């Protein structure tokens, strides 16, 4: 009797623990994903509309910005499914295919954003540090080629995440976005995590830091030759991009490493499980919120997007046809790239 009573109490405590975790997770996720869906859709939609309407003002960085906005919008379109799932206390209504697609879309957006930011940082570094060569390296044609390569690589490399299927729990409710139950699946995910962590985060992060270090050193060396406002724009852009990268992606990848190892121990006390789940909710929300940060990156990356917005507003008000500008000289083109 005593053994049965203890097992009953333990089971009740476990159920209470899981209920507390689920309540916290469902409430936070449904609220956060709702906000990200609205802000991300209108923010990226507006940026994409302005960039397309001013496409005559050609720039290699415009290509990266358009692709980044498209990646964000594709991810944002799947977030309402997550909102419904968590608003209905973790019950999935949309079938196995959309469950896999929603998981897949989040990771495609995550790593497309990282690689597009890395490519923009690299070519911005080339434009500032090696201005003579940028006329050959920083072109629309090369930017399109790089973007196509990024899409193909991320789409193929993220395909293992399509294995995250829906399943039935003990109450016959359909679940999605949940960690796997069996140890073999957890081991497979752990291996996949370390591959994506190294190639999808560590290497891009190192490239970005090296590029921005070179940019800062070049700006400091040429401080007497550069306009003060241009230097402030460049440094401000570096700060914003780096901060967004660290806030959105670093906490998520570090916490995901800890969480995957944590799942291998199934005898954790309730308070530890609750703390871990809270950290999962916070860091995954930060990672998904890069859809909202990217429009800010477009705006604060320099005067170019603000100039596009001003041009778009003037053209909309006056309904005047566009008169092509004179092709800029090499110094002008280099300065424009620095501001973007």
C-alpha positions as CSV (number, residue, x, y, z in Angstrom):
1,X,0.0,0.0,0.0
2,X,2.8,2.4,0.9
3,X,4.5,1.8,-2.4
4,X,1.3,2.3,-4.3
5,X,0.6,5.5,-2.4
6,X,4.1,6.9,-3.1
7,X,3.7,6.1,-6.8
8,X,0.3,7.9,-6.8
9,X,1.8,11.0,-5.1
10,X,4.8,11.0,-7.4
11,X,2.5,10.7,-10.5
12,X,0.3,13.5,-9.2
13,X,3.4,15.7,-8.6
14,X,4.7,15.0,-12.1
15,X,1.3,15.9,-13.6
16,X,1.2,19.1,-11.6
17,X,4.7,20.0,-12.8
18,X,3.9,19.3,-16.4
19,X,0.6,21.3,-16.1
20,X,2.5,24.3,-14.7
21,X,5.1,24.1,-17.5
22,X,2.4,23.7,-20.2
23,X,0.4,26.7,-18.9
24,X,3.5,28.9,-18.9
25,X,4.6,27.8,-22.3
26,X,1.2,28.0,-24.0
27,X,0.5,31.5,-22.6
28,X,3.8,33.0,-23.6
29,X,4.1,31.4,-27.0
30,X,0.6,32.3,-28.1
31,X,1.2,35.9,-27.1
32,X,4.7,36.2,-28.5
33,X,4.0,34.5,-31.8
34,X,0.9,36.7,-32.3
35,X,3.0,39.8,-31.9
36,X,5.7,38.5,-34.1
37,X,3.1,37.5,-36.8
38,X,1.6,41.0,-36.9
39,X,4.8,43.1,-36.6
40,X,6.8,40.8,-38.9
41,X,4.2,40.6,-41.6
42,X,3.6,44.4,-41.8
43,X,7.2,45.3,-41.2
44,X,8.7,43.0,-43.8
45,X,5.8,43.4,-46.2
46,X,6.3,47.2,-46.1
47,X,10.1,46.9,-46.6
48,X,9.7,44.5,-49.4
49,X,7.1,46.7,-51.1
50,X,9.4,49.8,-50.9
51,X,12.4,47.9,-52.2
52,X,10.5,46.4,-55.1
53,X,8.9,49.8,-56.0
54,X,12.4,51.4,-56.0
55,X,14.2,48.5,-57.7
56,X,15.4,50.9,-60.4
57,X,17.8,52.3,-57.8
58,X,20.0,49.2,-58.2
59,X,22.2,47.9,-55.4
60,X,23.8,44.6,-54.6
61,X,22.6,45.0,-51.0
62,X,19.1,45.5,-52.1
63,X,19.2,41.9,-53.4
64,X,20.2,40.7,-49.9
65,X,17.5,42.8,-48.3
66,X,14.8,41.5,-50.6
67,X,15.8,37.9,-50.0
68,X,15.9,38.5,-46.2
69,X,12.4,40.0,-46.3
70,X,11.1,37.0,-48.3
71,X,12.6,34.6,-45.8
72,X,11.0,36.4,-42.9
73,X,7.6,36.5,-44.6
74,X,7.6,32.8,-45.4
75,X,8.3,32.1,-41.7
76,X,5.7,34.6,-40.5
77,X,3.0,33.0,-42.6
78,X,3.4,29.8,-40.5
79,X,3.4,31.4,-37.1
80,X,-0.4,31.7,-36.9
81,X,-0.5,27.9,-36.9
82,X,1.7,28.0,-33.8
83,X,-0.6,30.6,-32.2
84,X,-3.6,28.4,-32.7
85,X,-1.7,25.4,-31.3
86,X,-0.6,27.0,-28.1
87,X,-3.9,29.0,-27.7
88,X,-5.7,25.6,-27.6
89,X,-3.3,24.2,-24.9
90,X,-1.1,22.3,-27.2
91,X,-3.6,20.5,-29.5
92,X,-2.7,20.4,-33.2
93,X,-5.5,20.6,-35.8
94,X,-3.8,21.1,-39.1
95,X,-2.4,17.6,-40.0
96,X,1.1,16.1,-40.1
97,X,2.3,17.9,-43.3
98,X,1.7,21.4,-41.9
99,X,3.3,20.4,-38.6
100,X,6.5,19.4,-40.4
101,X,6.3,22.5,-42.6
102,X,5.9,24.9,-39.7
103,X,8.9,23.4,-37.9
104,X,10.9,23.4,-41.2
105,X,10.0,27.0,-42.0
106,X,11.3,28.4,-38.7
107,X,14.7,26.8,-39.2
108,X,14.9,27.8,-42.8
109,X,14.2,31.4,-41.8
110,X,16.7,31.2,-38.9
111,X,19.6,30.1,-41.0
112,X,18.7,32.0,-44.1
113,X,18.8,35.2,-41.9
114,X,22.2,34.3,-40.5
115,X,23.7,33.6,-43.9
116,X,22.2,36.6,-45.6
117,X,23.5,38.8,-42.8
118,X,26.9,37.2,-43.1
119,X,27.0,37.8,-46.9
120,X,25.9,41.4,-46.4
121,X,28.6,41.9,-43.8
122,X,31.3,40.3,-46.0
123,X,30.6,42.4,-49.1
124,X,30.2,45.5,-47.0
125,X,33.6,44.8,-45.6
126,X,35.0,44.4,-49.1
127,X,33.3,47.7,-50.2
128,X,34.9,49.7,-47.3
129,X,38.2,47.9,-46.7
130,X,39.0,47.2,-50.4
131,X,37.1,50.0,-52.3
132,X,39.0,49.5,-55.5
133,X,37.9,45.9,-55.8
134,X,34.3,46.4,-54.8
135,X,33.3,47.5,-58.4
136,X,34.0,43.9,-59.5
137,X,32.9,42.0,-56.3
138,X,29.9,44.0,-55.1
139,X,27.5,43.6,-58.0
140,X,23.8,42.6,-58.4
141,X,24.7,39.6,-60.5
142,X,27.1,38.2,-57.8
143,X,24.5,39.1,-55.1
144,X,21.8,37.0,-56.9
145,X,24.3,34.1,-57.3
146,X,25.1,34.2,-53.6
147,X,21.4,34.4,-52.6
148,X,20.5,31.4,-54.8
149,X,23.3,29.5,-53.3
150,X,22.2,30.3,-49.7
151,X,18.6,29.3,-50.5
152,X,19.6,26.0,-52.0
153,X,22.1,25.2,-49.2
154,X,19.7,26.1,-46.3
155,X,16.7,24.3,-47.9
156,X,18.7,21.1,-48.3
157,X,20.7,21.3,-45.1
158,X,17.5,22.0,-43.0
159,X,15.6,19.1,-44.6
160,X,16.2,16.8,-41.5
161,X,13.9,19.1,-39.5
162,X,11.1,17.8,-41.7
163,X,11.2,14.6,-39.6
164,X,9.6,16.5,-36.7
165,X,6.2,15.1,-37.2
166,X,3.0,15.2,-35.2
167,X,1.9,12.4,-32.9
168,X,-0.8,11.3,-30.4
169,X,-0.2,11.7,-26.7
170,X,-1.7,9.6,-23.8
171,X,-4.9,11.6,-24.0
172,X,-5.2,11.0,-27.8
173,X,-4.5,14.7,-28.5
174,X,-2.4,15.5,-31.6
175,X,0.9,17.1,-30.6
176,X,3.4,19.1,-32.6
177,X,6.7,21.1,-31.9
178,X,7.4,18.7,-29.0
179,X,10.9,17.1,-28.3
180,X,11.2,13.4,-29.3
181,X,10.5,10.7,-26.7
182,X,12.8,7.9,-27.8
183,X,16.5,8.1,-27.1
184,X,17.6,7.3,-30.7
185,X,15.7,10.3,-32.1
186,X,17.2,12.5,-29.4
187,X,20.7,11.4,-30.4
188,X,20.0,12.1,-34.0
189,X,18.8,15.6,-33.1
190,X,21.8,16.2,-30.9
191,X,24.1,15.4,-33.9
192,X,22.1,17.6,-36.2
193,X,22.3,20.4,-33.6
194,X,26.0,20.3,-33.4
195,X,26.3,20.4,-37.2
196,X,24.0,23.4,-37.5
197,X,25.6,25.0,-34.5
198,X,29.0,24.9,-36.0
199,X,28.2,25.6,-39.7
200,X,25.1,27.7,-39.1
201,X,26.2,29.9,-36.2
202,X,29.9,29.6,-35.2
203,X,31.4,30.1,-38.6
204,X,29.0,32.9,-39.7
205,X,29.5,34.7,-36.3
206,X,33.3,34.6,-36.7
207,X,33.1,35.9,-40.2
208,X,30.8,38.8,-39.1
209,X,33.1,39.7,-36.2
210,X,36.2,39.6,-38.4
211,X,34.5,41.8,-41.1
212,X,33.3,44.3,-38.6
213,X,36.7,44.5,-36.9
214,X,38.3,45.2,-40.3
215,X,35.6,47.9,-41.0
216,X,36.2,49.6,-37.7
217,X,40.0,49.6,-38.1
218,X,39.7,51.0,-41.6
219,X,37.3,53.8,-40.5
220,X,39.6,54.7,-37.6
221,X,42.7,54.7,-39.9
222,X,40.9,57.0,-42.4
223,X,39.2,59.1,-39.8
224,X,40.6,62.3,-41.2
225,X,39.6,61.5,-44.7
226,X,36.0,60.4,-44.0
227,X,33.0,62.5,-43.2
228,X,32.1,62.3,-39.6
229,X,28.4,61.6,-40.3
230,X,29.4,58.7,-42.6
231,X,31.6,57.2,-39.9
232,X,28.8,57.4,-37.4
233,X,26.4,55.7,-39.7
234,X,28.8,52.9,-40.4
235,X,29.6,52.3,-36.7
236,X,25.9,52.6,-35.8
237,X,25.1,50.0,-38.4
238,X,27.7,47.7,-37.0
239,X,26.4,48.0,-33.5
240,X,22.7,47.4,-34.5
241,X,23.5,44.4,-36.7
242,X,25.8,42.8,-34.1
243,X,23.4,43.4,-31.3
244,X,20.5,41.9,-33.3
245,X,22.7,38.9,-34.2
246,X,23.6,38.3,-30.6
247,X,20.1,38.9,-29.2
248,X,18.3,36.7,-31.7
249,X,20.7,33.8,-32.4
250,X,23.4,33.4,-29.7
251,X,21.1,32.7,-26.7
252,X,19.0,30.3,-28.7
253,X,21.9,28.2,-29.9
254,X,23.6,28.1,-26.5
255,X,20.4,27.2,-24.7
256,X,19.5,24.6,-27.3
257,X,22.8,22.8,-26.6
258,X,22.1,22.8,-22.9
259,X,18.5,21.7,-23.4
260,X,19.3,18.7,-25.6
261,X,21.7,17.3,-23.1
262,X,19.2,18.0,-20.3
263,X,16.6,15.9,-22.1
264,X,18.8,12.8,-21.8
265,X,18.3,12.8,-18.0
266,X,14.6,12.0,-17.4
267,X,14.8,12.2,-13.6
268,X,15.2,15.9,-13.2
269,X,13.3,17.6,-10.4
270,X,10.3,19.7,-11.3
271,X,11.9,23.1,-10.5
272,X,14.8,22.3,-12.8
273,X,12.5,21.2,-15.6
274,X,10.4,24.4,-15.1
275,X,13.5,26.6,-15.3
276,X,14.7,24.8,-18.4
277,X,11.4,25.1,-20.1
278,X,11.2,28.8,-19.3
279,X,14.6,29.4,-20.9
280,X,13.5,27.4,-23.9
281,X,10.5,29.6,-24.3
282,X,12.5,32.8,-24.0
283,X,15.3,31.9,-26.3
284,X,13.1,30.4,-29.0
285,X,10.9,33.5,-28.9
286,X,14.1,35.7,-29.3
287,X,15.2,33.5,-32.3
288,X,11.7,33.8,-34.0
289,X,11.7,37.6,-33.3
290,X,14.5,38.1,-35.9
291,X,11.5,38.5,-38.3
292,X,10.7,41.7,-36.5
293,X,14.3,42.9,-36.1
294,X,15.2,42.7,-39.8
295,X,13.1,45.7,-40.8
296,X,14.9,47.7,-38.2
297,X,18.2,46.5,-39.7
298,X,17.1,47.7,-43.1
299,X,16.3,51.2,-41.7
300,X,19.4,51.6,-39.5
301,X,21.8,50.1,-42.0
302,X,22.5,53.5,-43.4
303,X,20.9,56.3,-45.4
304,X,20.2,54.3,-48.5
305,X,17.0,52.6,-47.4
306,X,15.7,55.9,-45.9
307,X,16.5,57.6,-49.2
308,X,14.5,54.8,-51.0
309,X,11.6,55.4,-48.6
310,X,11.8,59.2,-49.2
311,X,11.9,58.6,-53.0
312,X,9.0,56.2,-52.8
313,X,6.9,58.7,-50.8
314,X,7.7,61.5,-53.2
315,X,6.9,59.3,-56.3
316,X,3.6,58.2,-54.6
317,X,2.5,61.7,-53.9
318,X,3.6,63.3,-57.2
319,X,2.8,60.2,-59.4
320,X,5.8,61.3,-61.6
321,X,7.6,58.8,-63.7
322,X,11.1,57.9,-62.8
323,X,14.0,59.5,-64.6
324,X,17.1,57.3,-64.5
325,X,20.0,58.7,-62.6
326,X,23.5,59.2,-64.0
327,X,25.6,56.2,-63.3
328,X,27.7,57.0,-60.2
329,X,31.4,57.2,-60.4
330,X,33.6,54.8,-58.4
331,X,34.0,57.0,-55.3
332,X,30.2,57.7,-55.3
333,X,29.4,54.0,-55.6
334,X,31.8,53.1,-52.8
335,X,30.3,55.7,-50.6
336,X,26.8,54.5,-51.3
337,X,27.8,50.9,-50.4
338,X,29.3,52.1,-47.1
339,X,26.0,53.8,-46.2
340,X,23.8,50.8,-47.0
